[in-house]
Amino acid sequence: MTFNDRRYTEDSIIKQLGLIELHGKDGSAVEAGCACIETKHLYLLEGLAEEGIGFAVSAKERQFYQDLSNFMRETRKRMEVEDYNLHGVMRKVMEAKNPNPRVHSSSRMFLPSGLTACERKHPNVQRKLSRCIKKLEREGRVESPVAVCRTSIPCP
């Protein structure tokens, strides 16, 4: 079996995310005061994502790794100053990618990263999706706002 650096990077990212979830659920991150998430796991994820950019086989994959790296960096920086609010982290990442916010309306940031053919064809469906996702993300009670909104908003 030959070593596949791209697969290794994907697996390592998944493992680090799993460890973050474990530490968040088992109480060690909050109750025990362990700082390994912001002092270890987020640094590793940022680095792995940066490596992933070089192994990517498409522009979409490269952009994914770039966004992931930026998201991890912004999240780590917030944790370092004990700002545990994730709202606005992706907005900051998106603004770094597009420093001129007038090019896209703010509702554009709440669309799924990939639209279906039907969604691309129907701007009214895109607007409904955007409003729904924005509302659910702000409420923070749903794990997958995109999935919930796609299920509740039919595409003609």
C-alpha positions in Angstrom: 0.0 0.0 0.0 1.4 3.4 -1.0 1.2 6.4 1.1 -1.5 8.9 -0.1 -0.8 12.3 1.3 -4.2 13.6 0.3 -6.1 10.8 2.0 -3.8 11.2 5.1 -4.7 14.9 5.3 -8.4 14.1 5.1 -8.2 11.4 7.7 -6.1 13.5 10.1 -8.6 16.4 9.8 -11.5 14.1 10.6 -9.5 12.7 13.6 -8.8 16.1 15.0 -12.4 17.1 14.7 -13.4 14.0 16.5 -11.1 14.8 19.3 -12.5 18.3 19.6 -16.0 16.8 19.8 -14.9 14.3 22.4 -13.3 17.0 24.6 -16.3 19.2 24.2 -18.7 16.4 25.3 -16.6 14.7 28.0 -16.2 17.9 30.1 -12.5 18.1 29.9 -12.5 21.3 27.8 -14.9 23.2 30.0 -15.2 21.6 33.4 -11.5 20.5 33.8 -10.2 23.7 32.1 -8.1 21.9 29.6 -6.9 24.2 26.8 -5.9 21.5 24.3 -8.6 22.6 21.8 -7.2 26.1 21.3 -3.6 25.2 22.1 -3.3 22.0 20.1 -6.2 20.7 18.0 -7.1 24.0 16.2 -3.4 24.6 15.4 -3.2 21.1 14.0 -6.4 21.6 12.0 -5.2 24.9 10.6 -1.9 23.3 9.6 -3.5 20.2 8.0 -5.9 22.5 6.1 -3.0 24.5 4.8 -1.3 21.3 3.7 -4.5 20.2 2.1 -4.4 23.2 -0.2 -1.3 21.8 -1.8 -2.8 18.3 -2.2 -6.1 19.5 -3.6 -7.1 18.2 -7.0 -9.6 21.0 -7.9 -10.2 24.7 -7.3 -13.2 23.9 -5.2 -11.2 21.6 -2.9 -8.4 24.2 -2.6 -11.0 26.8 -1.6 -12.5 24.4 0.9 -9.1 23.9 2.6 -8.4 27.6 2.5 -11.7 28.4 4.2 -11.2 25.6 6.7 -7.8 27.0 7.6 -9.1 30.5 8.0 -12.1 29.2 10.1 -9.8 27.3 12.4 -7.5 30.4 12.8 -10.4 32.7 13.6 -12.0 30.2 16.0 -8.6 29.7 17.8 -8.1 33.5 18.1 -11.6 33.9 19.6 -11.0 31.1 22.1 -7.7 32.6 23.2 -9.5 35.7 24.3 -12.4 33.6 25.8 -14.9 34.7 23.1 -16.9 31.4 22.7 -19.4 32.9 20.3 -19.0 31.3 16.8 -21.5 33.7 15.2 -19.7 35.9 12.8 -16.6 33.6 12.4 -17.6 32.4 9.0 -18.7 35.9 8.0 -15.2 37.1 8.9 -13.7 34.2 6.8 -16.0 35.1 3.9 -15.1 38.8 4.2 -11.5 37.9 4.0 -12.2 36.1 0.8 -14.3 39.0 -0.5 -13.2 42.3 1.1 -15.8 44.2 -0.9 -19.1 43.2 0.7 -21.1 45.3 -1.8 -20.3 42.7 -4.5 -22.6 40.2 -2.8 -25.5 40.9 -0.5 -25.1 39.8 3.1 -27.8 37.2 2.5 -25.6 35.5 -0.1 -23.4 34.3 2.8 -26.2 32.1 4.1 -26.7 30.0 1.0 -25.3 26.5 0.8 -21.8 26.3 -0.6 -23.2 24.3 -3.6 -26.6 25.0 -5.1 -28.6 22.3 -6.9 -29.4 22.9 -10.6 -33.0 23.8 -9.6 -31.8 26.2 -6.9 -29.5 27.9 -9.4 -32.4 28.3 -11.8 -34.8 29.9 -9.3 -33.6 33.0 -7.5 -36.8 33.1 -5.4 -35.8 29.7 -4.0 -32.3 31.0 -3.3 -33.8 34.0 -1.4 -36.1 31.7 0.7 -33.2 29.3 1.4 -31.0 32.2 2.4 -33.6 33.7 4.8 -34.3 30.3 6.3 -30.7 29.4 6.9 -29.9 32.8 8.3 -32.8 32.5 10.8 -31.9 29.0 11.9 -28.2 29.7 12.3 -29.0 32.7 14.5 -31.3 30.7 16.6 -28.6 28.0 17.0 -31.1 25.2 17.8 -30.7 23.2 14.6 -27.6 21.1 13.8 -27.9 21.4 10.0 -29.8 24.5 8.9 -29.1 23.8 5.2 -30.7 20.4 5.4 -33.7 21.6 7.3 -34.3 24.5 4.9 -33.9 22.4 1.8 -36.4 20.0 3.2 -38.9 22.7 4.0 -38.5 24.8 0.8 -39.6 22.9 -2.3 -37.9 23.6 -5.6 -40.4 23.8 -8.5 
